[in-house]
């Protein structure tokens, strides 16, 4: 398929800038693929669709406060530093993006904090905006990471034009987030409250956790019409043997295996046997899923409403069926569903 086939007109006022009042009270569109039926519900109604022996696959990555602001030595110019990934813990080397990039060259030093608590030296250029920084810090590694966390702020997507709040610190994180390493939240999971998870558990639903540390590539625009030429950024994925057993048990029993979010879907589709069983995995994935695609593990999916021409929307079209998803999105716009990170949810059965 071509990029232009995933274009639709999304009114700006439908892009959610803030989270819903309560996690589980966002709107939920339920789509049955077999019949093409579209229903309008509240997210907590998800309870009625799952029962004993069903399985939900959650991405338990945890977002760290990746956006920092420092000052360039001598000029004092304010520089945004976006932490992407730690390259070497011992040497305190990090892969980062800087803005404005034209001012930052190899050898420059950046100072962070009111009393210049933290200093970083630029030791390499990686891309037009990418740099490798070595942080100069005298304390222990634990103190260093705590300092980074204290100085960083919640890395809300750039389209949200306001400063992050204390509420964002909590709400731009799933309630089951455990393994720190993401710079963007697995947004479909943001709708689950602790109470809703408990109620699903009491109904006999099993939960399997996978970890996929989401990078900024999730927001990267596709710039080629021929989708086979688009390259996804690599992201780290970890799936344990214990969690594979939970998923495979539900699959063997012909129960619902529901993936929560496009990132969890990418993780499981990266590590699956030819006969459709999930296998343990610890590595990197740059898997790009677009129609047509034969999904091996999940038979239902929870996801948010995505933006036009995004790789996330392409995956949803691959899972739900292109024509049905285009119809559903048209209905969502008409019914004023909220889109993107803090937006509403869809259950595809």
C-alpha positions as CSV (number, residue, x, y, z in Angstrom):
1,X,0.0,0.0,0.0
2,X,1.0,3.6,-0.5
3,X,1.4,6.4,2.1
4,X,-1.3,8.6,0.5
5,X,-3.9,5.8,1.2
6,X,-3.6,6.6,4.9
7,X,-4.5,10.3,4.6
8,X,-7.6,11.6,6.3
9,X,-8.7,15.1,7.5
10,X,-8.3,15.3,11.3
11,X,-9.7,18.5,12.8
12,X,-7.1,20.1,15.1
13,X,-9.6,20.4,18.0
14,X,-9.9,16.6,18.2
15,X,-6.2,16.2,19.2
16,X,-6.2,15.8,23.0
17,X,-4.0,18.1,24.9
18,X,-4.9,16.9,28.4
19,X,-5.9,13.5,29.8
20,X,-9.5,12.5,30.5
21,X,-10.7,13.2,34.1
22,X,-10.4,9.5,35.1
23,X,-8.2,7.0,33.3
24,X,-11.0,4.5,32.6
25,X,-13.7,7.0,31.6
26,X,-12.3,7.9,28.2
27,X,-14.6,6.9,25.3
28,X,-14.3,3.4,23.8
29,X,-15.2,2.5,20.2
30,X,-15.8,-1.2,19.9
31,X,-15.4,-2.7,16.4
32,X,-16.3,-6.3,15.5
33,X,-14.3,-7.3,12.4
34,X,-16.6,-10.2,11.4
35,X,-19.7,-8.1,11.2
36,X,-18.3,-4.6,10.8
37,X,-20.4,-3.5,13.7
38,X,-19.3,-0.3,15.5
39,X,-20.4,0.5,19.1
40,X,-19.8,3.5,21.3
41,X,-18.9,2.8,24.9
42,X,-16.9,4.0,27.9
43,X,-13.5,2.4,28.5
44,X,-14.6,0.7,31.7
45,X,-17.1,-1.2,29.6
46,X,-14.1,-3.3,28.5
47,X,-15.0,-5.6,31.4
48,X,-18.0,-6.9,29.4
49,X,-15.8,-8.2,26.6
50,X,-13.4,-10.3,28.5
51,X,-13.7,-13.3,30.8
52,X,-12.1,-16.4,32.4
53,X,-9.0,-17.6,30.5
54,X,-8.6,-14.6,28.3
55,X,-5.3,-12.9,28.2
56,X,-4.1,-9.2,27.9
57,X,-0.6,-8.4,26.8
58,X,0.7,-5.1,28.4
59,X,3.8,-3.1,27.6
60,X,5.3,-2.4,31.1
61,X,8.0,0.1,29.9
62,X,8.4,3.1,32.2
63,X,8.8,6.7,30.8
64,X,11.8,8.6,32.3
65,X,11.9,12.4,32.5
66,X,13.9,12.7,29.2
67,X,13.7,16.4,28.4
68,X,16.2,18.7,30.1
69,X,17.3,22.3,29.7
70,X,20.9,23.4,30.0
71,X,23.1,26.4,29.2
72,X,26.0,26.5,26.8
73,X,29.3,27.5,28.2
74,X,30.4,31.1,27.6
75,X,27.3,32.3,25.8
76,X,24.7,30.9,28.3
77,X,22.4,30.1,25.4
78,X,19.5,27.9,26.5
79,X,19.7,24.4,24.9
80,X,17.0,21.7,25.1
81,X,18.6,18.2,25.6
82,X,16.4,15.2,24.9
83,X,17.9,12.0,26.4
84,X,17.3,9.1,24.0
85,X,19.3,6.2,25.5
86,X,22.2,5.5,27.8
87,X,25.2,4.2,25.8
88,X,27.6,3.4,28.7
89,X,26.7,3.5,32.4
90,X,30.2,3.6,33.6
91,X,31.4,6.4,31.3
92,X,28.0,8.2,31.6
93,X,27.7,8.4,27.9
94,X,24.2,9.3,26.4
95,X,22.7,9.5,23.0
96,X,20.7,12.7,22.9
97,X,19.0,15.2,20.6
98,X,19.8,18.9,21.0
99,X,17.8,22.0,20.0
100,X,18.9,24.4,18.6
101,X,21.5,22.0,17.1
102,X,23.5,24.5,15.0
103,X,24.9,26.0,18.2
104,X,26.2,22.7,19.6
105,X,29.6,21.3,18.4
106,X,32.1,18.7,19.6
107,X,34.0,20.0,22.6
108,X,31.2,22.3,23.8
109,X,30.1,22.0,27.4
110,X,26.6,22.3,28.7
111,X,25.7,23.3,32.3
112,X,22.5,22.1,34.1
113,X,20.9,23.3,37.3
114,X,20.9,26.6,39.1
115,X,24.3,25.9,40.6
116,X,25.7,24.0,37.6
117,X,25.2,20.7,39.5
118,X,25.7,18.8,36.3
119,X,28.0,19.3,33.4
120,X,28.0,17.5,30.0
121,X,30.6,17.6,27.2
122,X,29.7,17.0,23.6
123,X,32.0,14.2,22.3
124,X,30.3,13.3,18.9
125,X,27.8,14.4,16.3
126,X,25.5,11.5,15.3
127,X,22.8,13.1,13.1
128,X,21.9,16.7,12.3
129,X,20.3,17.0,15.8
130,X,21.9,14.0,17.4
131,X,24.9,14.3,19.8
132,X,26.8,12.0,22.1
133,X,27.2,13.6,25.6
134,X,29.5,12.5,28.4
135,X,28.1,13.7,31.7
136,X,30.7,14.8,34.3
137,X,29.5,13.9,37.7
138,X,31.5,13.1,40.8
139,X,28.9,11.1,42.8
140,X,27.7,7.4,42.6
141,X,25.8,6.1,39.6
142,X,22.6,6.1,41.7
143,X,23.1,9.7,42.6
144,X,23.8,10.5,39.0
145,X,20.5,8.9,37.8
146,X,18.6,10.6,40.6
147,X,20.1,14.0,39.5
148,X,19.0,13.3,35.9
149,X,15.5,12.4,37.0
150,X,15.3,15.5,39.2
151,X,16.4,17.8,36.4
152,X,14.4,16.2,33.6
153,X,10.8,16.8,32.8
154,X,8.0,14.6,31.5
155,X,8.7,14.2,27.8
156,X,5.2,15.2,26.4
157,X,5.0,15.0,22.6
158,X,5.9,18.3,20.9
159,X,2.4,18.8,19.6
160,X,1.3,19.5,23.2
161,X,2.3,23.1,23.4
162,X,2.1,23.5,27.2
163,X,4.6,22.9,29.9
164,X,4.2,19.5,31.7
165,X,2.5,19.5,35.0
166,X,2.5,17.4,38.2
167,X,-0.6,15.6,36.8
168,X,1.4,14.7,33.6
169,X,4.1,13.1,35.8
170,X,1.4,10.6,36.9
171,X,-0.9,10.4,33.8
172,X,1.8,10.1,31.1
173,X,2.7,6.7,32.7
174,X,0.7,3.5,32.9
175,X,-0.3,2.3,36.3
176,X,1.7,-0.9,35.7
177,X,4.9,0.8,34.4
178,X,7.9,-1.0,35.8
179,X,11.0,-1.1,33.6
180,X,12.4,2.4,32.9
181,X,13.7,3.1,29.4
182,X,11.0,4.8,27.3
183,X,10.8,8.4,26.1
184,X,7.2,8.1,25.1
185,X,4.3,6.4,26.8
186,X,2.5,3.2,25.5
187,X,-0.7,5.3,25.2
188,X,-3.4,2.5,24.9
189,X,-2.4,1.4,28.4
190,X,-3.0,4.8,29.9
191,X,-6.7,4.0,30.1
192,X,-6.3,1.2,32.7
193,X,-6.9,2.2,36.3
194,X,-5.8,-0.1,39.1
195,X,-9.4,-0.8,40.0
196,X,-10.2,-1.8,36.4
197,X,-7.2,-4.2,36.2
198,X,-8.3,-5.8,39.5
199,X,-11.9,-6.3,38.2
200,X,-10.5,-7.9,35.1
201,X,-8.3,-10.2,37.2
202,X,-11.3,-11.2,39.3
203,X,-13.1,-12.2,36.1
204,X,-10.3,-14.6,35.4
205,X,-8.3,-12.5,32.8
206,X,-4.6,-13.2,32.8
207,X,-2.0,-10.5,32.2
208,X,1.3,-11.0,30.3
209,X,3.9,-8.3,30.4
210,X,6.3,-7.5,27.6
211,X,8.8,-4.6,27.6
212,X,9.3,-2.4,24.5
213,X,11.2,0.8,25.3
214,X,9.5,3.3,23.0
215,X,11.8,5.8,21.3
216,X,11.1,9.1,19.5
217,X,10.8,7.1,16.2
218,X,7.1,6.5,17.2
219,X,6.5,10.1,16.2
220,X,8.6,10.1,13.1
221,X,6.8,11.0,9.9
222,X,6.9,8.6,7.0
223,X,8.4,10.5,4.0
224,X,8.3,7.9,1.3
225,X,5.2,7.0,-0.8
226,X,6.4,3.4,-1.2
227,X,6.0,2.0,2.4
228,X,8.4,-0.8,1.7
229,X,11.2,1.8,1.7
230,X,10.4,3.3,5.2
231,X,12.8,2.3,7.9
232,X,11.6,2.2,11.5
233,X,13.9,3.1,14.4
234,X,15.2,0.2,16.4
235,X,13.7,-0.2,20.0
236,X,14.7,-2.6,22.7
237,X,12.2,-5.4,23.4
238,X,12.2,-8.0,26.2
239,X,9.8,-10.9,26.5
240,X,10.2,-13.5,29.3
241,X,9.5,-17.2,29.2
242,X,6.9,-16.9,32.0
243,X,4.9,-14.3,30.0
244,X,5.2,-16.4,26.8
245,X,3.5,-19.3,28.7
246,X,0.6,-17.1,29.8
247,X,0.0,-16.0,26.2
248,X,0.4,-19.4,24.7
249,X,-1.9,-21.0,27.2
250,X,-4.8,-18.7,26.3
251,X,-4.0,-19.2,22.6
252,X,-4.1,-23.0,22.9
253,X,-7.4,-22.7,24.8
254,X,-8.8,-20.6,21.9
255,X,-9.5,-17.7,24.2
256,X,-9.1,-14.0,23.5
257,X,-5.5,-12.9,23.3
258,X,-5.7,-9.1,23.4
259,X,-2.7,-6.9,22.8
260,X,-2.8,-3.5,24.5
261,X,-1.2,-1.0,22.1
262,X,0.8,-0.9,18.9
263,X,4.1,-1.2,20.8
264,X,3.1,-4.5,22.6
265,X,2.0,-5.7,19.2
266,X,5.4,-4.9,17.6
267,X,7.2,-6.7,20.4
268,X,5.2,-10.0,20.1
269,X,5.2,-10.0,16.3
270,X,9.0,-9.7,16.5
271,X,9.3,-13.0,18.4
272,X,6.9,-15.6,17.2
273,X,7.3,-19.1,15.9
274,X,6.0,-20.2,12.5
275,X,3.1,-22.0,14.2
276,X,2.1,-18.8,16.1
277,X,3.5,-19.4,19.5
278,X,5.2,-16.5,21.4
279,X,8.9,-17.1,22.2
280,X,11.2,-15.4,24.8
281,X,13.2,-12.5,23.4
282,X,15.8,-10.0,24.5
283,X,17.1,-7.7,21.7
284,X,16.1,-4.9,19.3
285,X,13.3,-4.6,16.8
286,X,12.6,-2.3,13.9
287,X,9.5,-4.2,12.7
288,X,7.2,-2.1,10.6
289,X,3.7,-3.5,10.2
290,X,1.4,-2.2,7.5
291,X,-1.3,-3.9,5.3
292,X,-1.4,-6.6,4.2
293,X,0.0,-8.4,7.3
294,X,-0.7,-11.8,8.8
295,X,-0.9,-11.4,12.6
296,X,0.3,-14.6,14.4
297,X,-0.5,-14.2,18.1
298,X,-3.3,-11.7,19.0
299,X,-6.9,-12.0,18.0
300,X,-8.0,-8.7,19.4
301,X,-6.4,-5.3,20.1
302,X,-6.9,-2.2,22.2
303,X,-5.4,1.0,20.7
304,X,-5.8,4.8,20.7
305,X,-6.9,6.9,17.8
306,X,-3.9,7.8,15.7
307,X,-2.9,10.6,13.4
308,X,-3.1,10.4,9.5
309,X,-0.2,8.7,7.7
310,X,1.4,7.5,11.0
311,X,3.0,4.1,11.3
312,X,0.6,3.5,14.2
313,X,-2.5,4.1,12.0
314,X,-1.0,1.8,9.4
315,X,-0.7,-1.1,11.9
316,X,-4.3,-0.6,13.1
317,X,-5.5,-0.8,9.4
318,X,-3.5,-4.0,9.0
319,X,-5.2,-5.5,12.1
320,X,-8.7,-4.2,11.7
321,X,-8.9,-4.1,7.9
322,X,-8.3,-1.0,5.9
323,X,-11.9,-0.3,4.7
324,X,-13.4,-0.9,8.2
325,X,-10.8,1.3,9.9
326,X,-11.3,4.2,7.4
327,X,-15.0,3.9,8.1
328,X,-14.4,3.7,11.9
329,X,-12.1,6.8,11.9
330,X,-14.7,8.7,9.9
331,X,-17.3,7.8,12.5
332,X,-14.8,8.8,15.3
333,X,-14.4,12.3,13.8
334,X,-18.1,12.7,13.4
335,X,-18.7,11.6,17.1
336,X,-15.9,13.9,18.4
337,X,-13.6,11.2,19.7
338,X,-10.3,12.5,21.0
339,X,-7.1,11.6,19.1
340,X,-3.4,10.9,19.9
341,X,-1.6,10.4,23.2
342,X,-4.2,11.5,25.7
343,X,-7.1,10.6,23.4
344,X,-9.8,7.9,23.4
345,X,-9.6,4.2,22.8
346,X,-10.7,1.5,20.3
347,X,-11.2,-2.2,20.9
348,X,-10.9,-4.3,17.8
349,X,-12.5,-7.8,18.2
